Amino acid sequence: MKRSTERFLTTHTGSLPRPEDLVRMMYAKEDGVPLDHAALAARIRSAVEDVVHKQAGVGVDIVNDGEMSKPSYATYVKDRLSGFGGTGNTFIYQDLVDFPNLAKKVFGDPGRSRRKTPGCNAPIGVRDPQAARDDADNLKVAFGKVKVQEMFMSAASPGVIGLFFRNDHYPSQEAYLFAIAEAMRQEYETVAKAGIVLQIDCPDLAMGRHIQYADLSLEEFRKKARLHVEALNHALADIPPEQLRMHLCWGNYEGPHHCDVPLADIIDIVFLARPSAISFEAANPRHAHEWKVFETVKLPEGKVLIPGVLESKTNFIEHPELVAQRIGRYAKLVGRENVIAGSDCGYGTWVGQAAVDPDVVWAKMAAMAEGARIATREFWER
């Protein structure tokens, strides 16, 4: 995995706006409408090539496929793993309980309402090993046509799969998590063997606190989080930490987030995970202050931070000077070579998400690149 040397590198969290025709095709697939699968595969390939070119064009250094093939960053696994044929799951977001009208708005968008989360009702296995290979091939082809630093690809963590898909089969949550980990190992290793940096999406370590484990005490939640990390590390055992990054998230939705677990309460557990780089929300109003955590918490040797310097739920375009300030705060605390600029979360977390206008997304990315250049002048060229 590339580090910031000579200048601050830029990346993002993963999902990016999908073309409207691809959105319609993905809706049809999720709704069970008969579909020309060869045409869908071809459209995904061309969409990946286009989104990689767009990333390169606005100055993103570490690019990905935009998650063009996935209905959402976590629920895509229902199409790749066997064992998920049960009834759908329901969720209570603790921070939305006192705001029912807002809850209707959050859960009412067309994309989120189409997400399928069938429970686990049978042994978990790999049903479609080719899907990860196709994703890797599509990205490698597109990457070969641009001049950027590196490529990465996202995959769901065992813990976030366990969050979205209820366990109706395994005797314990621990057995369930490790069964998921064993099955997901194939996807993880396929991406890594293709020479792509693997990003594991781990909202379970933060968002899980106020959704899946809202009824637990903080210490009880921390025990669950450690178990999630153990399962993750088991699945990643044969991939070098330097080829891994992870994303920490409190939920990419425009809610109050006043029930979010503080970063300070979980960062030690996050550091136990194998990935060497940690992407996390650091720009939105609920977490922008948490750079101060690193005034007292030492970054472990070999770890890299990818703080969000762009908010992922607002159409405000961050000023490049603000971006530079955000980068600088972390650089002063953990060292310039240990900071890569990123986004809080994705801009297409599920198919049909439209919180941020697609054209604004690219303008925000360009502002991040300019902010990184400003910060570079301060930290490398002065």
C-alpha positions as CSV (number, residue, x, y, z in Angstrom):
1,M,0.0,0.0,0.0
2,K,1.3,3.4,-1.0
3,R,2.1,5.9,1.7
4,S,2.3,9.7,1.5
5,T,5.9,10.4,0.5
6,E,6.9,13.8,-1.0
7,R,3.2,14.8,-1.0
8,F,-0.2,13.9,0.6
9,L,-2.0,11.2,-1.4
10,T,-5.8,11.2,-1.8
11,T,-8.4,8.5,-1.9
12,H,-12.0,7.9,-0.8
13,T,-14.1,5.4,0.9
14,G,-15.4,3.2,-1.9
15,S,-18.9,3.7,-3.4
16,L,-19.4,6.4,-6.1
17,P,-22.4,7.5,-8.1
18,R,-23.6,5.0,-10.6
19,P,-24.9,5.8,-14.1
20,E,-28.7,6.1,-14.2
21,D,-29.1,3.2,-16.7
22,L,-27.0,0.9,-14.4
23,V,-29.1,2.0,-11.4
24,R,-32.3,0.9,-13.3
25,M,-30.6,-2.5,-14.2
26,M,-29.6,-3.0,-10.6
27,Y,-33.1,-2.2,-9.4
28,A,-34.5,-4.8,-11.8
29,K,-32.0,-7.4,-10.5
30,E,-32.9,-6.7,-6.8
31,D,-36.6,-6.8,-7.6
32,G,-36.3,-10.2,-9.4
33,V,-37.2,-8.8,-12.8
34,P,-35.8,-11.0,-15.7
35,L,-32.6,-9.5,-16.9
36,D,-30.0,-10.0,-19.6
37,H,-27.0,-10.8,-17.3
38,A,-24.5,-10.5,-20.1
39,A,-25.7,-7.0,-20.8
40,L,-25.5,-6.2,-17.1
41,A,-21.9,-7.5,-16.9
42,A,-20.9,-5.4,-19.9
43,R,-22.5,-2.3,-18.5
44,I,-20.7,-2.8,-15.2
45,R,-17.4,-3.1,-17.0
46,S,-17.9,0.1,-18.9
47,A,-19.1,1.9,-15.8
48,V,-16.0,0.8,-13.9
49,E,-13.8,2.2,-16.7
50,D,-15.7,5.5,-16.7
51,V,-15.6,5.9,-12.9
52,V,-11.8,5.2,-12.8
53,H,-11.2,7.8,-15.4
54,K,-13.3,10.3,-13.5
55,Q,-11.3,9.7,-10.3
56,A,-8.0,10.1,-12.1
57,G,-9.4,13.3,-13.8
58,V,-10.2,15.1,-10.5
59,G,-6.9,14.2,-8.9
60,V,-7.6,11.1,-6.8
61,D,-4.4,9.1,-6.3
62,I,-5.8,5.8,-5.0
63,V,-8.8,4.7,-7.0
64,N,-11.3,1.9,-7.1
65,D,-14.2,0.5,-9.1
66,G,-16.8,2.7,-7.3
67,E,-18.6,-0.5,-6.3
68,M,-20.4,-0.5,-9.6
69,S,-21.3,-4.2,-9.4
70,K,-22.8,-4.1,-5.9
71,P,-26.4,-3.2,-4.8
72,S,-24.8,-2.0,-1.5
73,Y,-21.5,-2.4,0.2
74,A,-22.7,-5.2,2.5
75,T,-25.9,-6.7,1.1
76,Y,-24.2,-7.8,-2.1
77,V,-22.9,-10.9,-0.3
78,K,-26.4,-12.5,-0.5
79,D,-25.7,-13.1,-4.2
80,R,-22.2,-14.5,-3.6
81,L,-22.7,-16.7,-0.5
82,S,-25.1,-19.6,0.1
83,G,-27.0,-20.0,3.3
84,F,-29.0,-16.7,3.2
85,G,-32.5,-17.8,2.3
86,G,-34.4,-16.7,5.4
87,T,-36.7,-13.8,6.1
88,G,-35.6,-10.2,5.9
89,N,-34.1,-8.3,8.8
90,T,-35.4,-5.1,10.5
91,F,-33.3,-2.5,12.2
92,I,-33.8,0.0,15.0
93,Y,-31.4,3.0,14.8
94,Q,-31.2,4.2,18.3
95,D,-30.5,7.8,17.3
96,L,-33.7,7.9,15.2
97,V,-36.1,6.6,17.8
98,D,-37.0,10.0,19.1
99,F,-37.3,11.5,15.6
100,P,-39.9,9.3,13.8
101,N,-40.5,11.8,10.9
102,L,-36.8,11.9,10.2
103,A,-36.7,8.1,10.4
104,K,-39.3,7.8,7.6
105,K,-37.2,10.1,5.5
106,V,-34.0,8.1,6.1
107,F,-35.6,4.7,5.4
108,G,-37.9,5.9,2.6
109,D,-35.5,6.5,-0.3
110,P,-36.0,4.1,-3.3
111,G,-32.5,2.5,-3.0
112,R,-32.5,1.7,0.7
113,S,-36.1,0.3,0.6
114,R,-35.0,-2.2,-2.1
115,R,-32.1,-3.6,-0.1
116,K,-32.6,-7.3,0.6
117,T,-31.3,-8.8,3.9
118,P,-32.4,-12.4,4.0
119,G,-31.5,-14.2,7.3
120,C,-29.0,-17.0,7.5
121,N,-31.0,-20.2,7.6
122,A,-28.4,-22.8,6.4
123,P,-24.6,-23.4,6.4
124,I,-22.7,-20.6,4.7
125,G,-20.6,-21.3,1.7
126,V,-19.2,-19.7,-1.4
127,R,-21.9,-19.8,-4.1
128,D,-20.3,-17.5,-6.8
129,P,-16.5,-17.4,-6.6
130,Q,-16.4,-15.8,-10.1
131,A,-18.0,-12.6,-8.9
132,A,-14.9,-11.3,-7.0
133,R,-12.6,-12.4,-9.9
134,D,-14.8,-10.4,-12.4
135,D,-14.6,-7.3,-10.1
136,A,-10.8,-7.6,-9.9
137,D,-10.5,-8.0,-13.6
138,N,-12.7,-5.0,-14.4
139,L,-10.7,-2.8,-12.1
140,K,-7.3,-3.9,-13.3
141,V,-8.3,-3.2,-16.9
142,A,-9.5,0.2,-16.1
143,F,-6.5,1.0,-13.8
144,G,-4.2,0.1,-16.7
145,K,-5.6,3.0,-18.7
146,V,-5.0,5.8,-16.2
147,K,-2.0,7.3,-14.4
148,V,-2.7,7.1,-10.7
149,Q,-0.8,5.7,-7.7
150,E,-2.7,2.7,-6.7
151,M,-6.0,0.8,-6.8
152,F,-8.1,-0.7,-4.0
153,M,-11.3,-2.7,-3.7
154,S,-13.9,-2.9,-0.9
155,A,-15.4,-6.0,0.7
156,A,-17.8,-6.4,3.6
157,S,-16.4,-7.5,6.9
158,P,-17.7,-10.6,8.7
159,G,-19.1,-8.3,11.4
160,V,-21.1,-6.0,9.1
161,I,-22.5,-9.1,7.3
162,G,-23.6,-10.4,10.7
163,L,-25.2,-7.0,11.4
164,F,-27.3,-6.9,8.3
165,F,-28.2,-10.6,8.0
166,R,-29.8,-12.2,11.0
167,N,-28.5,-15.5,12.3
168,D,-31.2,-18.2,12.3
169,H,-28.9,-21.2,11.9
170,Y,-25.7,-21.2,13.9
171,P,-25.7,-22.0,17.6
172,S,-24.0,-18.7,18.6
173,Q,-23.0,-15.3,17.3
174,E,-19.3,-16.4,17.5
175,A,-19.9,-19.5,15.4
176,Y,-21.9,-17.4,12.9
177,L,-19.2,-14.7,12.6
178,F,-16.4,-17.3,12.0
179,A,-18.5,-19.1,9.4
180,I,-18.9,-15.9,7.6
181,A,-15.2,-15.2,7.9
182,E,-14.3,-18.5,6.5
183,A,-16.6,-18.0,3.5
184,M,-15.5,-14.4,2.8
185,R,-11.8,-15.5,2.8
186,Q,-12.2,-16.5,-0.8
187,E,-13.3,-13.0,-1.9
188,Y,-10.6,-11.3,0.3
189,E,-7.8,-13.5,-1.1
190,T,-9.0,-13.2,-4.7
191,V,-8.7,-9.4,-4.5
192,A,-5.3,-9.5,-2.8
193,K,-3.9,-12.1,-5.2
194,A,-4.9,-9.8,-8.1
195,G,-2.5,-7.2,-6.8
196,I,-5.2,-4.9,-5.5
197,V,-5.3,-3.3,-2.0
198,L,-8.2,-4.8,-0.1
199,Q,-10.4,-2.5,2.0
200,I,-12.6,-4.2,4.6
201,D,-15.7,-2.2,5.4
202,C,-16.3,-2.4,9.2
203,P,-19.2,-0.2,10.2
204,D,-20.0,-2.9,12.8
205,L,-17.2,-1.6,15.0
206,A,-18.9,1.8,15.3
207,M,-22.4,1.8,13.8
208,G,-23.0,-1.5,15.4
209,R,-23.0,0.1,18.8
210,H,-26.3,2.0,18.2
211,I,-28.0,-0.6,15.9
212,Q,-27.0,-4.2,16.6
213,Y,-25.8,-3.8,20.2
214,A,-27.7,-0.8,21.4
215,D,-29.0,-2.7,24.5
216,L,-25.5,-3.5,25.7
217,S,-23.2,-1.6,28.0
218,L,-20.1,0.0,26.5
219,E,-17.9,-2.7,28.0
220,E,-20.2,-5.4,26.7
221,F,-20.1,-3.8,23.3
222,R,-16.3,-3.7,23.4
223,K,-16.3,-7.4,24.0
224,K,-18.5,-7.9,20.9
225,A,-16.2,-5.6,18.9
226,R,-13.2,-7.6,19.9
227,L,-14.9,-10.8,18.7
228,H,-15.7,-9.1,15.4
229,V,-12.0,-8.2,15.0
230,E,-10.9,-11.8,15.9
231,A,-13.2,-13.1,13.1
232,L,-11.9,-10.5,10.7
233,N,-8.3,-11.3,11.5
234,H,-9.0,-15.0,11.0
235,A,-10.3,-14.3,7.5
236,L,-7.3,-12.1,6.6
237,A,-4.6,-14.3,8.1
238,D,-2.9,-15.0,4.8
239,I,-2.9,-11.4,3.5
240,P,-0.1,-9.0,4.5
241,P,-1.3,-6.1,6.6
242,E,0.4,-3.7,4.1
243,Q,-2.0,-4.8,1.5
244,L,-5.0,-4.1,3.7
245,R,-7.0,-1.1,4.7
246,M,-10.3,-0.9,6.7
247,H,-13.1,1.6,6.9
248,L,-14.7,2.6,10.2
249,C,-18.2,4.1,10.0
250,W,-21.0,5.3,12.2
251,G,-23.6,5.0,9.5
252,N,-23.8,6.9,6.2
253,Y,-27.2,8.5,6.8
254,E,-28.3,12.0,7.6
255,G,-29.4,11.5,11.2
256,P,-28.7,13.1,14.5
257,H,-25.9,10.5,15.4
258,H,-26.0,11.6,19.0
259,C,-25.8,7.9,20.0
260,D,-22.6,7.3,18.1
261,V,-19.9,5.6,20.2
262,P,-16.9,8.0,20.6
263,L,-13.8,7.1,18.6
264,A,-11.8,7.2,21.8
265,D,-13.9,4.3,23.2
266,I,-13.1,1.9,20.3
267,I,-9.8,3.0,18.7
268,D,-7.7,0.5,20.7
269,I,-9.9,-2.3,19.4
270,V,-9.7,-1.0,15.9
271,F,-5.9,-1.0,16.1
272,L,-6.0,-4.8,16.8
273,A,-7.3,-5.5,13.3
274,R,-4.7,-6.6,10.7
275,P,-5.2,-3.8,8.1
276,S,-2.4,-1.3,8.2
277,A,-4.6,1.7,7.1
278,I,-7.7,3.0,8.8
279,S,-10.2,5.1,7.0
280,F,-12.8,6.8,9.2
281,E,-15.3,9.7,9.4
282,A,-13.5,12.9,10.4
283,A,-15.4,15.7,8.6
284,N,-19.0,15.5,9.6
285,P,-20.3,17.6,12.6
286,R,-20.5,14.6,14.9
287,H,-16.9,13.4,14.5
288,A,-14.9,16.4,13.2
289,H,-13.5,17.1,16.7
290,E,-12.0,13.6,17.2
291,W,-8.6,14.5,15.7
292,K,-7.9,15.4,19.3
293,V,-8.0,11.7,20.1
294,F,-4.5,11.4,18.6
295,E,-3.1,14.0,21.0
296,T,-3.1,11.2,23.6
297,V,-3.4,8.0,21.6
298,K,-0.2,6.9,19.9
299,L,-0.5,5.6,16.4
300,P,1.0,2.0,16.4
301,E,4.0,1.4,14.3
302,G,3.1,0.5,10.7
303,K,-0.4,2.0,10.9
304,V,-1.7,4.8,8.5
305,L,-4.7,7.1,9.0
306,I,-7.1,7.9,6.2
307,P,-9.3,10.6,7.9
308,G,-12.3,11.8,6.0
309,V,-11.7,15.4,4.9
310,L,-14.9,15.4,2.8
311,E,-18.4,15.0,4.2
312,S,-20.4,12.4,2.4
313,K,-24.0,13.5,3.0
314,T,-24.0,17.2,2.1
315,N,-23.8,19.1,-1.2
316,F,-21.5,21.7,0.3
317,I,-18.2,21.6,-1.5
318,E,-15.5,21.8,1.1
319,H,-13.1,24.7,0.6
320,P,-9.6,23.5,-0.3
321,E,-8.1,25.5,2.6
322,L,-10.4,23.7,5.0
323,V,-9.3,20.3,3.5
324,A,-5.7,21.4,4.0
325,Q,-6.4,22.3,7.6
326,R,-8.0,18.9,8.3
327,I,-5.1,17.1,6.7
328,G,-2.6,19.2,8.7
329,R,-4.2,18.5,12.0
330,Y,-3.5,14.8,11.6
331,A,-0.1,15.2,10.0
332,K,1.1,17.2,13.0
333,L,-0.1,14.5,15.4
334,V,0.9,11.3,13.7
335,G,3.4,12.4,11.0
336,R,2.9,13.5,7.4
337,E,3.8,10.1,5.9
338,N,1.1,8.4,8.0
339,V,-1.8,10.5,6.6
340,I,-3.8,10.0,3.4
341,A,-6.8,12.2,2.6
342,G,-10.1,10.5,2.2
343,S,-13.9,10.9,2.4
344,D,-16.1,10.3,5.4
345,C,-18.0,7.5,3.6
346,G,-19.3,6.5,0.2
347,Y,-21.4,8.5,-2.3
348,G,-23.3,5.5,-3.5
349,T,-23.5,3.3,-0.4
350,W,-26.5,1.6,-2.0
351,V,-27.9,1.7,-5.5
352,G,-30.1,4.7,-5.8
353,Q,-28.6,6.7,-3.0
354,A,-28.7,10.4,-4.0
355,A,-27.8,12.4,-0.9
356,V,-25.1,14.2,-2.9
357,D,-25.6,15.3,-6.5
358,P,-23.2,13.2,-8.7
359,D,-21.6,16.3,-10.3
360,V,-21.0,17.8,-6.8
361,V,-19.3,14.5,-5.8
362,W,-16.6,15.1,-8.4
363,A,-16.3,18.8,-7.4
364,K,-15.7,17.7,-3.8
365,M,-13.1,15.2,-4.9
366,A,-11.3,18.0,-6.9
367,A,-11.4,20.2,-3.8
368,M,-9.8,17.4,-1.8
369,A,-7.0,17.1,-4.4
370,E,-6.4,20.9,-4.3
371,G,-6.5,20.8,-0.4
372,A,-3.9,18.1,-0.5
373,R,-1.7,20.2,-2.7
374,I,-2.0,23.1,-0.3
375,A,-1.1,20.9,2.7
376,T,1.8,19.5,0.8
377,R,3.3,22.9,0.3
378,E,3.1,23.5,4.1
379,F,4.5,20.1,5.1
380,W,6.9,19.1,2.4
381,E,7.9,22.2,0.4
382,R,8.3,25.0,3.0
